[in-house]
Amino acid sequence: MTAILQIDDVSKRFGGFLALSNVNCEVTEGRIHALIGPNGAGKSTLLNIISGVFTPTSGNLVFAGQAYGGRRPDVIHGMGIARNFQHVRLFKGLSMLENVMIGSDARTDAGTWNDFVDLVRPFRDPDTATQRAEEALQFVGLGNRGDRLIDQLTLVDQRRVEIARAMASRPRLLLLDEPAGGMNPSEVLDLTGVVRKIQRAGITVLLVEHHMRFVMTLAEWITVLDAGRVIADGPPEIVRRDPAVISAYIGTSG
């Protein structure tokens, strides 16, 4: 099977603190791949490096056969890597549709992500952006509600809008950071269906999540970090029985 993302000996140092140490990980195209570990393990740091928010101190990143370490987030987004954030980052005062249109335009020929962050310039390809945004909202179960303001939405629906915004750019790889945070069991079940639908659409998913039932239900491959190092990497049925994983994470997380 083909790797869509390769992480080779990636380290990240913040001053005297080593957040990641020689991390190696390969994400296979078409899979739902989970990244788990205790708080402070380096999961979000690694996601930020993959998406360009942080630059690795050392190591290499390869996406779809192309080395891209050190590129700007908007360039990486344009390559086909989209993401949500652990803490919702939507534009208050705008509607759901307008928020998702920002993600949609990031992959059109006319625009880039940076063109719309300040929301000053008008949409230059409004028909395409609107269509993609409407399709993305429908995809995550928020169709026919695009005119509602973000401020009027529950946290759960805001998380769905973030996923829709990422989907509107038609990525090849979707990074999800704690998407089930704050959800009740019924909402987590609905989200499970959305993530499976994303995979069926041909999009690879790299998922960071603490909700272990959600992870074990969805993930086909799991990488476990502890203190910035990979301590296990394999299918769920193997990882969940790994003594190092049980000691560092599963056995103490309840």
C-alpha positions as CSV (number, residue, x, y, z in Angstrom):
1,M,0.0,0.0,0.0
2,T,1.2,3.5,-0.8
3,A,2.2,6.0,1.9
4,I,0.6,9.4,1.3
5,L,2.6,11.0,4.2
6,Q,6.0,10.1,5.5
7,I,7.5,11.5,8.7
8,D,11.2,10.7,8.9
9,D,13.3,11.4,12.1
10,V,11.3,14.5,12.9
11,S,12.3,16.4,16.1
12,K,11.1,19.7,17.5
13,R,12.8,21.7,20.2
14,F,11.3,24.7,21.9
15,G,14.3,26.4,23.6
16,G,15.6,23.8,26.0
17,F,12.5,21.6,25.7
18,L,12.5,18.6,23.3
19,A,8.8,18.2,22.3
20,L,9.5,15.5,19.6
21,S,12.5,13.3,19.3
22,N,13.2,11.4,16.1
23,V,9.6,10.6,15.3
24,N,9.1,8.2,12.4
25,C,5.6,7.5,11.1
26,E,4.0,6.5,7.8
27,V,0.4,7.2,6.9
28,T,-1.0,4.9,4.2
29,E,-3.3,6.4,1.6
30,G,-7.0,5.7,2.2
31,R,-6.6,4.7,5.8
32,I,-8.0,6.2,9.0
33,H,-4.8,6.5,11.1
34,A,-4.9,7.6,14.8
35,L,-2.2,9.3,16.8
36,I,-2.7,8.8,20.5
37,G,-0.8,9.3,23.7
38,P,-1.1,11.0,27.1
39,N,-1.3,14.8,27.5
40,G,2.0,16.4,26.6
41,A,3.1,13.5,24.4
42,G,3.6,15.7,21.4
43,K,0.6,14.8,19.3
44,S,-0.6,18.4,18.6
45,T,3.0,19.5,18.0
46,L,3.3,16.8,15.3
47,L,0.0,17.8,13.7
48,N,1.2,21.4,13.7
49,I,4.4,20.4,12.0
50,I,2.5,18.3,9.4
51,S,0.3,21.3,8.6
52,G,3.1,23.9,8.6
53,V,2.2,25.8,11.8
54,F,5.5,24.7,13.2
55,T,8.8,24.0,11.4
56,P,10.6,20.9,12.5
57,T,14.0,21.4,14.1
58,S,15.2,18.4,12.2
59,G,13.9,15.6,10.0
60,N,11.9,15.3,6.8
61,L,8.3,15.4,5.7
62,V,7.1,13.9,2.4
63,F,3.5,14.3,1.1
64,A,2.5,12.3,-2.0
65,G,6.1,11.8,-2.9
66,Q,7.1,15.5,-2.5
67,A,9.3,16.8,0.3
68,Y,7.7,19.9,1.9
69,G,9.2,20.6,5.3
70,G,9.4,24.3,6.1
71,R,6.7,25.4,3.7
72,R,4.0,27.9,4.8
73,P,0.7,26.6,6.0
74,D,-1.2,28.1,3.1
75,V,1.1,26.4,0.6
76,I,0.7,23.1,2.4
77,H,-3.1,23.5,2.4
78,G,-3.0,24.1,-1.3
79,M,-1.0,20.9,-1.7
80,G,-4.0,18.9,-0.3
81,I,-3.6,18.8,3.5
82,A,-6.5,20.3,5.4
83,R,-7.2,20.3,9.2
84,N,-9.4,21.3,12.0
85,F,-8.2,22.6,15.4
86,Q,-8.6,21.3,18.9
87,H,-10.0,24.6,19.9
88,V,-12.6,25.8,17.4
89,R,-11.2,28.5,15.0
90,L,-14.1,30.0,13.1
91,F,-14.9,33.5,12.1
92,K,-17.6,34.9,14.5
93,G,-20.1,37.2,12.9
94,L,-20.1,35.2,9.7
95,S,-22.5,32.5,8.6
96,M,-21.7,28.8,8.4
97,L,-21.7,29.1,4.6
98,E,-19.3,32.0,4.6
99,N,-16.9,30.2,7.0
100,V,-16.9,27.2,4.8
101,M,-16.5,29.2,1.6
102,I,-13.1,30.4,3.0
103,G,-11.9,26.8,3.0
104,S,-13.4,26.2,-0.4
105,D,-11.6,29.0,-2.1
106,A,-8.2,27.8,-0.8
107,R,-8.1,25.2,-3.5
108,T,-9.5,27.1,-6.5
109,D,-7.2,28.6,-9.1
110,A,-8.3,32.1,-8.1
111,G,-7.3,32.2,-4.5
112,T,-5.3,31.1,-1.6
113,W,-6.0,30.8,2.1
114,N,-4.1,34.0,3.0
115,D,-6.3,36.0,0.6
116,F,-9.3,35.4,2.9
117,V,-7.9,35.4,6.4
118,D,-8.5,39.2,6.7
119,L,-11.9,38.9,5.0
120,V,-11.2,42.2,3.2
121,R,-11.2,41.0,-0.4
122,P,-14.4,39.8,-2.1
123,F,-14.7,36.2,-3.2
124,R,-13.3,36.1,-6.7
125,D,-14.9,32.8,-7.7
126,P,-18.2,32.9,-5.8
127,D,-20.1,30.3,-7.8
128,T,-17.4,27.6,-7.2
129,A,-16.9,28.6,-3.6
130,T,-20.6,28.6,-2.8
131,Q,-21.2,25.2,-4.5
132,R,-18.3,23.6,-2.7
133,A,-19.3,25.1,0.7
134,E,-22.9,23.9,0.3
135,E,-21.8,20.4,-0.7
136,A,-19.4,20.3,2.3
137,L,-22.1,21.4,4.8
138,Q,-24.5,18.8,3.3
139,F,-21.7,16.2,3.7
140,V,-21.4,16.8,7.5
141,G,-25.1,16.9,8.1
142,L,-25.6,20.7,8.2
143,G,-27.3,21.2,4.8
144,N,-30.0,23.9,4.4
145,R,-28.7,25.7,7.5
146,G,-25.8,27.7,5.9
147,D,-27.3,31.1,6.7
148,R,-27.0,30.6,10.5
149,L,-24.3,32.6,12.2
150,I,-21.5,30.8,13.9
151,D,-22.4,32.5,17.1
152,Q,-25.7,30.8,17.1
153,L,-24.3,27.2,16.9
154,T,-23.6,24.7,19.6
155,L,-20.0,23.6,20.1
156,V,-20.7,20.3,18.4
157,D,-22.1,22.1,15.3
158,Q,-19.1,24.4,15.2
159,R,-16.9,21.4,15.1
160,R,-18.9,20.1,12.2
161,V,-18.5,23.4,10.4
162,E,-14.7,23.2,10.9
163,I,-14.7,19.8,9.3
164,A,-16.9,21.1,6.4
165,R,-14.5,24.0,5.9
166,A,-11.6,21.5,5.6
167,M,-13.6,19.2,3.3
168,A,-14.5,22.1,1.0
169,S,-10.9,22.4,-0.1
170,R,-11.1,18.8,-1.4
171,P,-8.0,17.6,0.5
172,R,-6.2,14.3,0.0
173,L,-5.3,14.2,3.7
174,L,-7.5,15.5,6.5
175,L,-6.0,16.1,9.9
176,L,-8.5,16.0,12.8
177,D,-7.4,17.3,16.2
178,E,-9.7,16.1,19.0
179,P,-12.9,16.2,16.9
180,A,-15.0,14.4,19.5
181,G,-14.1,16.8,22.3
182,G,-17.1,17.9,24.3
183,M,-19.5,15.4,22.6
184,N,-21.9,13.1,24.2
185,P,-22.1,9.4,23.2
186,S,-24.8,10.0,20.6
187,E,-22.9,12.8,19.0
188,V,-19.7,10.8,19.0
189,L,-21.6,8.0,17.1
190,D,-22.8,10.6,14.5
191,L,-19.2,11.8,14.1
192,T,-18.0,8.2,13.6
193,G,-20.4,8.1,10.6
194,V,-19.0,11.4,9.3
195,V,-15.4,10.2,9.5
196,R,-16.2,6.9,7.8
197,K,-18.0,8.9,5.0
198,I,-14.9,11.0,4.6
199,Q,-12.8,7.9,4.1
200,R,-15.3,6.5,1.6
201,A,-14.9,9.7,-0.3
202,G,-11.2,8.7,-0.9
203,I,-9.7,11.0,1.7
204,T,-7.0,9.8,4.1
205,V,-7.6,10.8,7.8
206,L,-5.0,11.4,10.5
207,L,-6.8,11.6,13.8
208,V,-5.6,12.9,17.2
209,E,-8.1,11.9,19.8
210,H,-8.4,10.9,23.5
211,H,-11.8,9.2,23.2
212,M,-10.5,5.7,23.0
213,R,-13.7,4.0,22.0
214,F,-14.0,6.4,19.1
215,V,-10.4,5.7,18.1
216,M,-10.6,1.9,18.4
217,T,-13.9,1.9,16.4
218,L,-12.4,3.9,13.5
219,A,-8.7,3.5,13.3
220,E,-7.1,1.0,11.0
221,W,-3.6,1.9,12.2
222,I,-2.4,3.6,15.4
223,T,0.8,5.4,16.3
224,V,1.4,6.0,20.0
225,L,3.5,8.9,21.3
226,D,4.8,9.3,24.8
227,A,7.2,12.1,25.9
228,G,7.8,13.0,22.2
229,R,8.8,9.5,21.1
230,V,7.0,6.8,19.2
231,I,6.4,3.8,21.6
232,A,4.1,1.8,19.4
233,D,2.9,1.7,15.8
234,G,0.5,-0.9,14.4
235,P,-3.1,-2.1,14.0
236,P,-5.4,-1.4,16.9
237,E,-5.6,-5.1,18.0
238,I,-1.8,-5.1,18.5
239,V,-1.4,-1.7,19.9
240,R,-4.0,-2.0,22.6
241,R,-2.2,-5.1,24.0
242,D,1.3,-3.5,23.9
243,P,2.6,-3.4,27.5
244,A,4.4,0.0,26.9
245,V,1.1,1.5,25.7
246,I,-0.9,0.1,28.6
247,S,1.6,1.5,31.0
248,A,2.0,4.9,29.4
249,Y,-1.6,5.6,28.3
250,I,-4.4,3.1,28.1
251,G,-4.0,1.6,31.5
252,T,-4.1,4.9,33.2
253,S,-6.7,6.7,31.1
254,G,-9.7,4.7,32.2
